[in-house]
Amino acid sequence: METDEDRVNAAVLALLYLTLDRDGRAWKGFDWSVMTRLHDKGMIHNPVGKAKSVLFTEEGIAESERLFRERFAKTIRCARPPSYRGSLCASK
């Protein structure tokens, strides 16, 4: 089977968001080739080393959150008609 590396990269970057801490670090328990590609794209700092976590770049944090929300956030359906002018839906 041929693998779409761009889709794999996006999925891993989104999943790294799950373990992201406020210092911009995430656990690096994914395939090394994917981590290297994310480093090459400027999403994370060099993953090679003894540390069990990897440091995100600012761009990587933003893209990780965007991909996570796009792929895994629940969407909430509005109970109000489209013509309603108040606040429609708040995400949980």
Buried (B, 14 or more C-beta within 10 A) or exposed (E): EEEEEEEBBBBBBBBBBEEBEEEBBBBBEBEEEBBBBBBEBEBBBEBEEEEEBBBBBEEBBEBBBBBBEEEEEEEEEEEEEEEEEEEEEEEE
